[in-house]
Amino acid sequence: MSEFILFFIIVMISVGFAPIRRNLLTRPLFNKMRKSLPSMSQTEREALEAGDTWWDAELFTGKPDWQKLQDLPAASLSQTEQDFIEGPVEELCAMLDDWDITYKRRDLPPEVWDFIKQNKFCGIIIPKQYGGLEFGDYAHSQIVMKISSRSASAAVTVMVPNSLGPAKLLLAYGSEQQKNHYLPRLAVGTEIPAFALTGPQAGSDAGAMPDTGILCHAEFAGKEQLGIRLNWEKRYITLGPVATVLGLAFKLYDPEHLLGDQEELGITVALIPTGTAGVSIGKRHFPLDSAFQNGPNWGKDVFIPIDWIIGGADQVGQGWKMLMECLSTGRAISLPALSVGAAKFVCRNSGAYARVRTQFNLPIGAFEGIEEVLARMAGTTYLMDAAREVTCAALDEGHKPSVISAIIKYQLTEGMRRVINDGMDIQGGSGICLGPSNYIGRLYQTIPVGITVEGANILTRTMMIFGQGAVRCHPFIQSEMAALNEVDKHKALKDFDAVLIKHIGFFMTNFGRGFWFGLSNARFSATPGDENTRRYYQQLARMSTSFALTADFALLTLGGSLKRKERISGRFADVLSHLYLCSCALKHFADQGSQTDDLALLNWACQYSLYHAQQSLLAVFSLLPMRTSALLIRTVLFPLGKPFAPPQDALVGQLAQQLLNDSPVRDRLTAGIYINDNPKDATGRIEIAFKAVLLAAPVEAKLHAAVKQGQLEKGYSESIFKSALDKNIITQAEVDILTAADEARSEAIRVDYFDAEELTGGVSKN
């Protein structure tokens, strides 16, 4: 505490007098920070510089510019994109039988592969001039989301060529010759791409990649050429077993100095036809019973011409930068879309199941324990979809927010995990007995796939979101780091001092604002919104200030060692993530016309986000050094205690009813997924039964009233229906409604069974 007070006094005395400030404050701080500044590898530097910032940077200021959020146009589809989703995407979904794909074929049927290729599903992002569809990022997201609500394996097959794959890299960095050759073939599926990055010895740690390329001259295609001799081993490569062209990341070396004086040229990316001599495509991995193609590959003394590098010789050593730039947008689209598709699917179908399935003569959704789970599912799905739509809108406006892409990859795949787990709890035995009638079991099996790929969630949370965000999004950290790395010490000190004075003013402003917000609960903060939303905007402003001030305190006290304090950075990541999710919920609510019926969803989403942001921030204080000083900061920000609580219990029943009844709210919440009423399809039977049971509800109310009056015995059977008819309690038409509902319910809740031979042979009973 004494150290902090001394530092505070020095700052106050010296801040207005440049010579005093530079001697008493700037120089000692400069020397200390320069010594403690952690070393940064080239891959780390390129990852930090990838993409850009957007709303994440506003949250780091402590005083978000709400106009930037409001000015963002709502995500929308062109007529061509809408027609494609209502046409080929709908048709593809109708063709998909996930049980057949997963347990009979272990692959998509040939006719599905052909349909995907013929309708250019692999060319969603490829411009029309190369034969692609040239759809926007929101359309890309909507397509993946809809397919994922039918078959995760089909969704992965479609999303990989359009996400982190050769097409995206070619569009950004490829030569005209490469674009003209590959993009038309990729668009129509003549070429099937895969991207090979992960290997047995190096996954997230790209710097440890052992795969090598040596520049040399060799004979190729009948003539001596400058090229690369490659050796590699990769695994977990999606579409690898069926790929015709491989995007390969490797470390390039030039021992003979054929390109210049430098010997280690860095990570480089090349496109290699899989039929090239020395390339081996291995057998398939089997990722948790999923049928999408995934497997290892390797190369032994594979020679390729230098112009097979994406972008040619000019892009030598630029591979990691290329990958990080593309990942900054691709990671924000595919897995979030798949996750939201799964969440919407579970909300609609498990919510309907809770209305159809009865226990103790009541729908199981009428029990408070089930209501609580349904409410959590609905609120989480609303929050997830808000983040997906708002982020896609930002991408379509040209933003490439790498920190936000990490936030929604992590938060939405984790949200998917929670929603599917909740759905499994509701489904009970019907969820654990696999078979054609089980529509949730295969989703449950594949949860870890989304959690693991495109940046494992543990590392994304503890290392990327705040670790990258603190540098990229903070108003001054990048400039201070640049000054600390300046070779000319005089210039470095001058530059550092100029930034430092601004940083001090920033810190003190947030200190004062944070204390005022703590006392007033930000009630007088100027924010947008109406009587339903203004308080949430104000509370967001308060938490943004609290986050910015605490992050600055952590950076000041821990310096470069914060990089290794993953429990702290993980909690900071949670704060930033929940502030972003809450912002998206408010924006999404406004974009959908501020529907009064959606207020319960908005209230749950905002209360949930603000509460978890608060709890994560409070957890940071217990982990910071200088505990007394940390307690002072906490007291400044929370002088009257904790302002936020979990979502109100009053919302539970409201949200549960939105899943238990057929309403515009339910339709908006689950919009964009595949919905059918085919009695031969498991989800079709649920949809039929749901509507039949709701239609029968008023008739059932008559029966319950008659039982209470002693006119009928308890029960729900044909004999009871006949007795009620004979006593003129209900009409014949109402008997037919009850009978139809009973039959539909029986069909909807049925589970599958197999002979022993069927299980061992992998063939299900029709």
C-alpha positions in Angstrom: 0.0 0.0 0.0 2.8 2.4 0.9 4.5 1.7 -2.5 1.3 2.6 -4.3 0.8 5.8 -2.3 4.4 6.9 -2.9 4.0 6.3 -6.6 0.7 8.2 -6.6 2.3 11.2 -4.8 5.2 11.2 -7.3 2.8 11.2 -10.2 0.8 14.0 -8.8 3.8 16.2 -8.1 5.6 15.5 -11.3 2.9 15.2 -13.9 2.7 18.9 -14.6 6.5 19.6 -14.7 8.2 17.9 -17.6 11.9 18.0 -16.3 10.8 16.7 -12.9 8.5 14.1 -14.4 11.2 12.7 -16.7 13.7 12.4 -13.9 11.4 11.2 -11.0 8.9 9.2 -12.9 9.5 8.6 -16.6 13.2 7.5 -16.5 12.9 5.0 -13.6 9.7 3.6 -15.0 11.2 3.4 -18.5 14.3 1.6 -17.3 12.3 -0.9 -15.2 9.8 -1.6 -17.9 12.5 -2.0 -20.6 14.3 -4.6 -18.5 11.1 -6.5 -17.7 9.5 -6.3 -21.1 9.1 -10.0 -22.1 10.8 -11.2 -25.3 8.3 -11.7 -28.2 8.7 -14.3 -30.9 8.0 -13.5 -34.5 4.9 -15.7 -34.4 3.6 -13.9 -31.3 4.3 -10.5 -32.9 2.4 -11.5 -36.1 -0.5 -12.8 -34.1 -0.7 -9.5 -32.1 -0.7 -7.5 -35.3 -3.3 -9.6 -37.1 -6.7 -8.1 -37.9 -7.9 -4.9 -36.3 -9.9 -3.7 -33.4 -13.5 -2.5 -33.2 -15.9 -2.5 -30.2 -13.4 -4.4 -28.1 -11.2 -1.3 -28.2 -14.1 0.9 -27.0 -14.6 -1.4 -24.0 -10.9 -0.9 -23.1 -11.3 2.8 -23.0 -13.6 2.8 -20.0 -15.9 5.3 -21.9 -17.4 3.5 -24.9 -18.5 5.6 -27.9 -22.0 4.2 -28.2 -22.5 5.8 -31.5 -20.0 3.4 -33.1 -22.2 0.5 -32.0 -25.5 2.2 -33.0 -24.1 3.2 -36.4 -23.3 -0.4 -37.3 -26.0 -1.6 -39.9 -28.0 -4.7 -38.8 -26.8 -7.9 -40.4 -28.8 -8.6 -43.6 -29.0 -10.9 -46.6 -29.2 -9.9 -50.2 -32.1 -11.4 -52.2 -29.6 -13.7 -53.9 -28.3 -14.9 -50.6 -31.8 -15.4 -49.2 -32.9 -17.3 -52.3 -29.8 -19.6 -51.9 -30.7 -20.3 -48.3 -34.3 -21.0 -49.1 -33.4 -23.1 -52.1 -30.2 -25.1 -52.3 -29.5 -25.0 -48.5 -33.0 -26.1 -47.7 -32.8 -28.8 -50.3 -29.4 -30.0 -48.9 -30.8 -30.2 -45.4 -33.7 -32.3 -46.6 -31.2 -34.7 -48.1 -29.3 -35.2 -44.9 -29.9 -38.2 -42.6 -27.4 -37.8 -39.8 -27.8 -41.3 -38.5 -27.2 -42.7 -42.0 -24.2 -40.4 -42.4 -22.7 -41.1 -39.0 -23.3 -44.8 -38.3 -23.9 -46.4 -41.7 -21.7 -44.6 -44.2 -19.2 -42.8 -41.9 -19.3 -40.2 -44.7 -21.7 -38.0 -46.7 -23.6 -40.0 -49.4 -22.2 -39.6 -52.9 -25.4 -37.7 -54.0 -24.8 -35.2 -51.1 -21.2 -34.6 -52.1 -22.3 -34.1 -55.7 -25.0 -31.6 -54.6 -22.5 -29.6 -52.5 -20.1 -29.4 -55.5 -22.8 -28.6 -58.1 -24.3 -25.8 -56.0 -20.9 -24.3 -55.1 -21.2 -24.7 -51.4 -17.4 -24.8 -51.3 -17.3 -21.4 -53.1 -19.4 -19.3 -50.7 -16.6 -16.8 -50.3 -15.1 -17.0 -53.8 -15.9 -14.0 -56.1 -18.2 -14.5 -59.0 -15.4 -13.7 -61.5 -13.8 -17.0 -60.4 -17.1 -18.9 -60.5 -18.0 -18.6 -56.8 -21.1 -17.3 -55.0 -19.4 -14.2 -53.5 -21.6 -14.1 -50.5 -21.1 -11.9 -47.4 -19.9 -13.1 -44.0 -23.5 -13.0 -42.6 -24.8 -15.2 -45.4 -21.8 -17.6 -44.9 -22.8 -17.8 -41.2 -26.5 -18.3 -41.9 -25.7 -21.2 -44.3 -23.4 -23.0 -41.9 -25.9 -22.4 -39.1 -28.8 -24.0 -41.0 -26.8 -27.0 -42.1 -25.4 -27.5 -38.6 -29.0 -27.8 -37.3 -29.3 -30.9 -39.5 -25.8 -32.5 -39.6 -22.6 -31.4 -37.9 -20.6 -33.5 -40.3 -22.2 -31.8 -43.3 -21.7 -28.4 -41.8 -18.0 -29.0 -41.1 -17.6 -30.2 -44.7 -19.0 -27.0 -46.0 -17.5 -24.6 -43.6 -13.8 -25.7 -43.8 -13.2 -24.7 -47.5 -14.7 -21.3 -46.7 -13.0 -20.6 -43.4 -9.3 -21.2 -42.8 -8.5 -22.8 -46.1 -6.7 -22.2 -49.4 -9.5 -20.1 -51.0 -9.3 -17.5 -48.2 -5.5 -17.4 -48.4 -5.5 -17.2 -52.2 -8.0 -14.3 -52.2 -5.8 -12.3 -49.7 -2.3 -13.2 -50.8 -2.3 -15.4 -53.9 -0.8 -14.4 -57.3 -3.1 -13.8 -60.2 -1.9 -17.0 -61.8 -2.7 -19.0 -58.6 -6.2 -17.4 -58.3 -7.0 -18.1 -61.9 -5.9 -21.7 -61.6 -7.3 -22.7 -58.3 -10.3 -20.6 -57.4 -12.6 -21.7 -60.2 -11.8 -25.4 -59.4 -12.3 -24.8 -55.7 -15.7 -23.1 -56.3 -17.2 -26.1 -58.0 -15.5 -28.8 -56.0 -13.2 -30.0 -58.7 -10.5 -29.4 -56.1 -11.2 -30.4 -52.5 -8.9 -28.3 -50.2 -7.5 -29.1 -46.8 -5.1 -27.0 -44.7 -2.3 -28.7 -42.9 -1.0 -26.8 -39.9 -1.1 -29.0 -36.7 1.4 -31.8 -36.3 2.3 -34.3 -33.6 4.9 -32.0 -32.0 3.3 -28.6 -32.6 -0.3 -27.6 -32.2 -0.9 -24.2 -30.7 2.9 -23.6 -30.5 3.6 -22.7 -34.1 7.2 -21.7 -33.2 7.9 -25.3 -32.4 6.8 -26.6 -35.8 9.3 -29.2 -37.0 8.1 -29.4 -40.6 10.8 -28.0 -42.9 11.4 -26.8 -46.4 14.9 -26.3 -47.8 15.5 -24.0 -50.8 17.4 -25.8 -53.5 17.5 -26.5 -57.3 16.1 -29.7 -58.6 14.6 -31.1 -61.8 10.8 -30.7 -61.9 8.4 -31.2 -64.9 11.4 -31.9 -67.2 13.5 -28.8 -66.2 15.9 -27.5 -63.5 14.0 -25.2 -61.2 14.4 -23.3 -58.0 12.2 -24.9 -55.4 11.7 -26.3 -52.0 12.5 -29.8 -50.6 9.8 -30.5 -48.0 9.5 -32.9 -45.1 6.5 -32.9 -42.8 4.1 -34.8 -40.7 0.6 -33.4 -39.9 -2.5 -34.7 -38.2 -6.1 -33.7 -37.3 -6.5 -32.3 -40.9 -10.1 -31.8 -41.8 -10.9 -32.9 -45.4 -7.4 -34.3 -45.5 -8.3 -37.9 -46.6 -10.3 -36.6 -49.6 -8.3 -33.5 -50.4 -6.8 -32.9 -53.9 -4.9 -29.9 -52.9 -3.1 -29.3 -49.6 -2.3 -26.0 -48.0 0.9 -26.6 -46.1 2.6 -24.6 -43.3 6.3 -25.2 -42.8 9.5 -23.5 -41.7 11.6 -22.5 -44.7 15.4 -22.4 -44.7 17.9 -21.1 -47.3 21.3 -22.7 -46.4 22.8 -21.9 -49.8 21.5 -18.3 -49.7 19.7 -18.6 -53.0 17.3 -15.8 -52.1 19.5 -13.6 -49.9 21.7 -13.5 -46.9 19.1 -14.8 -44.4 19.2 -18.5 -43.7 16.0 -18.9 -41.5 13.2 -17.5 -43.6 10.3 -18.3 -41.3 6.9 -20.0 -41.6 5.8 -20.2 -45.2 2.6 -21.6 -46.8 2.4 -23.4 -50.1 -0.3 -25.2 -52.1 0.6 -28.7 -53.0 -1.5 -31.1 -55.1 -1.9 -34.3 -53.1 -0.8 -36.4 -56.1 2.7 -34.8 -56.0 5.5 -37.4 -55.6 6.3 -38.0 -52.0 3.0 -36.8 -50.5 1.2 -39.5 -48.4 -2.4 -39.2 -47.3 -3.0 -41.3 -44.3 -6.0 -43.2 -43.1 -8.9 -41.4 -41.3 -9.1 -40.2 -37.8 -12.4 -41.0 -36.1 -13.3 -37.8 -34.1 -15.9 -38.8 -31.6 -18.1 -40.7 -34.0 -18.2 -37.8 -36.4 -18.3 -38.6 -40.1 -16.6 -35.6 -41.5 -13.3 -36.5 -43.2 -10.3 -35.9 -41.0 -6.9 -37.5 -40.9 -3.1 -37.3 -41.0 -0.7 -36.7 -43.9 3.0 -36.4 -44.4 5.6 -35.7 -47.0 9.1 -37.2 -47.5 11.5 -35.3 -49.7 8.7 -33.6 -51.6 10.1 -31.1 -54.1 7.9 -28.2 -55.2 8.6 -25.2 -57.4 9.0 -21.9 -55.5 5.9 -20.5 -57.3 3.7 -23.0 -55.4 4.2 -20.7 -52.3 0.9 -18.8 -51.9 1.8 -15.4 -53.4 5.1 -16.7 -54.8 8.6 -15.8 -53.6 7.4 -12.4 -52.3 5.4 -14.2 -49.6 8.3 -16.3 -48.3 8.3 -16.2 -44.5 4.9 -14.5 -44.3 2.9 -17.7 -43.6 2.1 -17.1 -39.9 1.0 -13.6 -40.6 -1.2 -14.8 -43.5 -2.8 -17.5 -41.2 -3.4 -15.1 -38.4 -5.0 -12.5 -40.7 -7.4 -15.1 -42.2 -8.1 -16.7 -38.8 -9.1 -13.3 -37.4 -12.2 -13.4 -39.6 -12.7 -17.1 -40.3 -12.8 -18.0 -36.6 -15.6 -15.5 -36.1 -17.9 -17.2 -38.6 -17.8 -20.9 -38.9 -17.6 -22.3 -35.3 -19.9 -19.6 -33.9 -22.4 -20.4 -36.6 -22.2 -24.1 -35.9 -22.6 -23.5 -32.2 -25.6 -21.2 -32.6 -27.2 -23.7 -35.0 -26.9 -26.4 -32.4 -28.2 -24.2 -29.6 -31.2 -23.1 -31.6 -31.9 -26.7 -32.6 -31.8 -27.9 -29.0 -34.0 -25.0 -27.8 -36.7 -25.7 -30.4 -36.7 -29.5 -30.1 -35.9 -30.2 -26.5 -38.3 -27.3 -25.6 -41.0 -29.0 -27.6 -40.1 -32.3 -26.0 -40.6 -30.8 -22.5 -44.1 -29.8 -23.6 -44.9 -33.1 -25.3 -43.5 -35.5 -22.6 -45.6 -36.0 -19.5 -44.9 -37.3 -16.1 -47.5 -37.3 -13.2 -50.1 -36.2 -15.7 -48.2 -33.0 -16.4 -45.9 -31.9 -19.1 -42.4 -32.1 -17.7 -41.9 -28.5 -18.7 -44.4 -27.5 -16.0 -41.9 -28.6 -13.3 -39.9 -25.7 -11.8 -36.6 -27.7 -12.1 -37.2 -28.1 -15.9 -38.3 -24.5 -16.2 -35.0 -23.3 -14.8 -33.1 -25.4 -17.4 -35.3 -24.2 -20.3 -34.9 -20.6 -19.2 -31.1 -21.0 -19.2 -31.2 -22.6 -22.6 -33.3 -19.8 -24.1 -31.3 -16.9 -22.5 -28.0 -18.4 -23.5 -29.1 -19.0 -27.1 -30.4 -15.4 -27.4 -27.0 -14.1 -26.1 -25.1 -16.4 -28.5 -27.2 -15.4 -31.5 -26.8 -11.7 -30.7 -23.0 -12.0 -30.6 -23.0 -14.0 -33.9 -25.3 -11.5 -35.8 -23.6 -8.3 -34.5 -20.1 -9.7 -35.2 -21.1 -10.8 -38.7 -22.5 -7.3 -39.3 -19.1 -5.9 -38.3 -17.3 -8.3 -40.6 -19.5 -7.3 -43.5 -18.6 -3.7 -42.8 -14.9 -4.5 -43.3 -13.7 -5.0 -39.8 -11.3 -7.8 -39.0 -11.5 -7.9 -35.2 -9.1 -10.6 -34.1 -9.8 -10.3 -30.4 -13.6 -10.4 -30.9 -13.2 -13.5 -33.1 -11.4 -15.2 -30.2 -14.2 -14.0 -27.8 -17.0 -15.4 -29.8 -15.2 -18.6 -30.7 -14.6 -19.3 -27.0 -17.9 -18.0 -25.7 -20.2 -19.5 -28.3 -18.7 -23.0 -28.3 -18.9 -23.0 -24.5 -22.5 -21.7 -24.7 -23.2 -24.6 -27.1 -21.8 -27.0 -24.6 -24.1 -25.7 -21.8 -27.2 -25.7 -24.0 -26.6 -29.2 -25.3 -25.9 -30.5 -21.8 -29.1 -28.8 -20.6 -31.0 -30.4 -23.5 -29.6 -33.8 -22.6 -30.9 -33.4 -19.0 -34.4 -32.6 -20.3 -34.4 -35.5 -22.8 -33.3 -38.0 -20.1 -33.3 -41.6 -21.4 -34.3 -40.5 -24.9 -31.1 -38.5 -25.2 -28.7 -41.3 -24.2 -30.2 -44.1 -26.4 -28.6 -43.5 -29.8 -30.5 -44.3 -32.9 -32.4 -42.6 -35.8 -34.9 -41.2 -33.3 -32.3 -39.5 -31.1 -31.7 -36.0 -32.5 -29.5 -34.7 -29.6 -27.1 -37.6 -28.8 -24.8 -37.0 -31.8 -24.6 -33.3 -31.0 -23.6 -34.2 -27.4 -20.9 -36.5 -28.7 -19.3 -33.9 -30.9 -19.2 -31.0 -28.4 -15.4 -31.3 -27.8 -14.7 -31.0 -31.5 -15.8 -27.3 -31.5 -14.2 -26.7 -28.1 -10.8 -28.0 -29.4 -10.3 -26.8 -33.0 -9.3 -23.3 -34.3 -7.6 -22.5 -31.0 -8.4 -24.7 -28.0 -10.7 -22.9 -25.6 -8.4 -23.1 -22.6 -5.6 -21.3 -24.5 -8.0 -19.0 -26.3 -9.3 -17.8 -22.9 -6.1 -17.6 -20.9 -3.7 -16.4 -23.5 -5.4 -14.8 -26.5 -8.4 -12.8 -25.5 -6.9 -10.5 -22.9 -3.2 -11.2 -23.8 -3.8 -10.0 -27.3 -6.5 -7.5 -26.3 -4.4 -5.7 -23.7 -1.9 -4.8 -26.5 -4.2 -4.3 -29.5 -7.1 -2.7 -27.8 -5.6 -0.6 -25.0 -5.2 3.1 -26.1 -1.6 3.4 -25.1 0.1 0.0 -24.6 1.2 -0.5 -28.2 2.8 3.0 -28.3 4.6 2.4 -25.0 5.9 -0.9 -26.2 7.1 0.7 -29.5 9.0 3.3 -27.4 10.5 0.7 -25.1 11.8 -1.2 -28.2 13.2 1.9 -29.9 17.0 1.6 -30.4 17.8 5.3 -29.9 17.5 5.7 -26.2 17.0 9.5 -26.2 14.2 9.2 -28.7 12.8 6.2 -26.8 12.7 8.1 -23.6 11.1 11.1 -25.2 8.4 9.0 -27.0 7.7 7.0 -23.8 7.3 10.2 -21.8 4.8 11.6 -24.3 2.7 8.5 -24.2 3.1 8.1 -20.4 1.6 11.5 -19.6 -1.5 10.6 -21.7 -1.7 7.2 -20.0 -1.5 8.8 -16.6 -4.4 11.1 -17.5 -6.3 8.1 -18.8 -5.8 6.2 -15.6 -6.8 9.1 -13.3 -9.9 9.8 -15.4 -11.0 6.2 -15.1 -10.2 6.3 -11.4 -12.4 9.3 -10.8 -15.2 8.1 -13.2 -15.0 4.6 -11.6 -15.5 6.0 -8.1 -18.4 8.2 -9.2 -20.1 5.3 -11.0 -19.6 3.2 -7.9 -21.4 5.7 -5.7 -24.2 6.5 -8.2 -24.3 3.1 -9.9 -23.9 5.1 -13.2 -27.4 6.4 -13.0 -26.4 9.8 -14.4 -24.2 8.4 -17.2 -25.2 9.7 -20.6 -26.0 6.6 -22.7 -28.5 5.6 -25.4 -31.5 3.5 -24.8 -35.1 3.8 -23.5 -36.8 2.8 -20.3 -36.2 -0.9 -21.0 -32.5 -0.6 -22.0 -30.9 2.6 -20.7 -30.0 1.1 -17.3 -28.1 -1.7 -19.0 -26.2 0.7 -21.2 -25.3 2.7 -18.0 -24.2 -0.5 -16.2 -22.1 -1.5 -19.2 -20.4 1.9 -19.0 -19.7 1.4 -15.3 -18.2 -2.1 -15.9 -16.2 -0.8 -18.9 -14.6 1.8 -16.6 -14.0 -0.8 -13.9 -12.4 -3.1 -16.3 -10.2 -0.5 -17.9 -8.9 0.8 -14.5 -8.3 -2.7 -13.1 -6.5 -3.8 -16.3 -4.2 -0.7 -16.0 -3.5 -1.5 -12.4 -2.6 -5.1 -13.3 -0.3 -3.9 -16.1 1.3 -1.4 -13.8 2.0 -3.8 -10.9 2.8 -7.0 -12.9 4.3 -5.6 -16.1 5.6 -8.2 -18.4 5.0 -11.0 -15.9 1.2 -10.6 -16.5 1.9 -12.7 -19.7 2.5 -15.7 -17.4 -0.3 -15.1 -15.0 -2.9 -17.0 -16.9 -5.4 -17.2 -14.1 -5.5 -13.4 -14.0 -5.6 -13.0 -17.8 -8.3 -15.7 -18.0 -10.5 -13.7 -15.7 -9.9 -10.5 -17.5 -10.8 -12.3 -20.7 -14.1 -13.3 -19.0 -14.8 -9.7 -18.1 -14.1 -8.4 -21.6 -16.1 -11.3 -23.2 -19.2 -10.7 -21.1 -19.1 -6.9 -21.7 -19.0 -7.7 -25.4 -21.8 -10.2 -25.2 -24.0 -7.7 -23.3 -23.3 -5.0 -25.9 -24.3 -7.4 -28.6 -27.5 -8.3 -26.8 -28.6 -4.6 -26.6 -27.6 -4.0 -30.3 -29.4 -7.2 -31.4 -32.6 -6.2 -29.5 -32.6 -2.8 -31.2 -31.9 -4.4 -34.7 -34.9 -6.7 -34.3 -37.2 -3.8 -33.7 -37.1 -3.7 -29.9 -39.9 -6.3 -29.7 -41.6 -6.1 -26.3 -42.2 -9.8 -26.4 -38.4 -10.3 -26.4 -37.7 -8.2 -23.3 -37.5 -11.3 -21.0 -34.7 -12.7 -23.2 -32.9 -9.3 -23.3 -33.2 -8.9 -19.5 -31.9 -12.4 -18.9 -29.0 -11.9 -21.3 -27.9 -8.6 -19.8 -28.3 -9.6 -16.2 -26.3 -12.8 -16.9 -23.5 -11.0 -18.7 -23.2 -8.1 -16.2 -23.2 -10.5 -13.2 -20.5 -12.7 -14.7 -18.4 -9.7 -15.7 -18.6 -8.5 -12.1 -17.8 -11.8 -10.6 -14.8 -12.3 -12.8 -13.5 -8.8 -12.1 -13.8 -9.3 -8.4 -11.9 -12.6 -8.7 -9.0 -10.7 -10.3 -8.5 -8.6 -7.2 -7.8 -11.7 -5.1 -5.0 -12.7 -7.5 -3.3 -9.3 -7.9 -0.1 -8.4 -6.1 0.1 -5.5 -3.7 -3.1 -6.8 -2.0 -3.8 -3.6 0.0 -3.6 -1.4 -3.1 -5.7 -3.9 -5.0 -8.3 -3.7 -2.2 -8.2 0.1 -2.5 -9.0 -0.1 -6.2 -11.8 -2.6 -5.5 -13.2 -0.2 -2.9 -13.1 2.7 -5.3 -15.0 0.7 -7.9 -17.4 -1.1 -5.6 -17.9 1.2 -2.6 -21.4 0.0 -1.9 -20.8 -3.7 -2.6 -21.8 -5.8 -5.5 -24.4 -4.1 -7.8 -25.3 -7.1 -10.0 -27.0 -10.4 -9.3 -27.8 -13.4 -11.4 -30.9 -13.2 -13.7 -34.0 -12.7 -11.7 -36.1 -15.7 -10.8 -39.1 -14.0 -12.2 -37.6 -14.4 -15.7 -37.4 -18.2 -15.4 -41.1 -18.9 -16.0 -41.4 -16.3 -18.7 -38.5 -17.8 -20.7 -39.6 -21.3 -20.2 -43.0 -20.5 -21.5 -41.4 -19.1 -24.7 -40.0 -22.6 -25.5 -43.1 -24.4 -24.3 -45.5 -22.5 -26.6 -45.8 -21.8 -30.3 -45.1 -18.1 -30.5 -43.3 -15.4 -32.6 -40.7 -15.2 -29.8 -39.9 -18.9 -30.2 -39.8 -18.5 -34.0 -37.4 -15.5 -33.7 -35.2 -17.3 -31.2 -34.8 -20.4 -33.5 -34.9 -18.6 -36.8 -32.6 -19.8 -39.5 -32.4 -23.5 -38.6 -33.9 -26.4 -40.6 -37.5 -27.1 -39.5 -39.7 -29.8 -41.0 -42.9 -31.7 -40.3 -41.9 -35.0 -42.0 -43.4 -37.9 -39.8 -40.5 -40.1 -40.9 -38.0 -37.6 -39.4 -37.2 -37.4 -35.7 -37.4 -33.6 -35.5 -40.5 -33.7 -37.8 -42.3 -35.9 -35.4 -41.4 -33.6 -32.5 -42.8 -30.6 -34.5 -46.0 -32.5 -35.3 -46.5 -33.6 -31.7 -45.8 -30.2 -30.3 -48.5 -28.6 -32.4 -50.9 -31.5 -31.8 -50.4 -31.3 -28.0 -50.9 -27.5 -28.0 -54.1 -27.9 -30.0 -55.3 -30.5 -27.5 -54.6 -28.4 -24.5 -58.0 -26.6 -24.2 -59.7 -30.0 -24.5 -57.5 -31.5 -21.8 -58.5 -28.6 -19.6 -62.1 -29.6 -20.0 -61.2 -33.2 -18.9 -59.2 -31.9 -15.8 -62.1 -29.7 -14.8 -64.5 -32.7 -15.1 -62.2 -34.8 -12.9 -62.2 -32.1 -10.3 -66.0 -32.0 -10.4 -66.2 -35.8 -10.0 -67.6 -36.3 -13.5 -64.6 -38.3 -14.7 -62.0 -40.7 -13.4 -58.3 -39.7 -13.6 -56.5 -40.9 -16.6 -55.7 -40.2 -20.3 -56.9 -43.1 -22.5 -59.5 -43.9 -25.1 -61.9 -45.1 -22.4 -61.7 -41.8 -20.6 -62.2 -40.0 -23.9 -65.3 -42.1 -24.7 -66.7 -41.6 -21.2 -66.3 -37.8 -21.6 -68.0 -38.0 -25.0 -70.9 -40.0 -23.6 -71.3 -37.4 -20.9 -71.3 -34.5 -23.4 -68.2 -33.1 -21.7 -66.4 -33.0 -25.1 -67.4 -33.5 -28.7 -66.4 -36.1 -31.2 -64.1 -33.6 -33.0 -62.4 -33.0 -29.6 -62.0 -36.7 -29.1 -60.2 -36.8 -32.5 -57.9 -34.0 -31.4 -57.0 -35.8 -28.2 -56.5 -39.1 -30.0 -54.3 -37.4 -32.6 -52.2 -35.7 -29.9 -51.8 -39.0 -28.0 -50.6 -40.8 -31.1 -48.3 -38.0 -32.1 -46.9 -37.9 -28.6 -46.2 -41.6 -28.6 -44.4 -41.3 -32.0 -42.3 -38.3 -30.8 -41.0 -39.9 -27.6 -40.1 -43.3 -29.0 -36.6 -44.6 -28.7 -34.7 -47.0 -30.9 -33.6 -50.6 -30.3 -31.3 -53.0 -32.1 -30.5 -56.6 -32.5 -27.1 -57.6 -31.4 -26.1 -58.3 -35.0 -27.2 -54.8 -36.0 -25.0 -53.2 -33.3 -21.9 -55.2 -34.3 -22.6 -54.8 -38.0 -23.3 -51.1 -37.8 -26.7 -51.4 -39.5 -29.7 -50.0 -37.9 -33.3 -51.4 -38.0 -35.5 -49.5 -40.4 
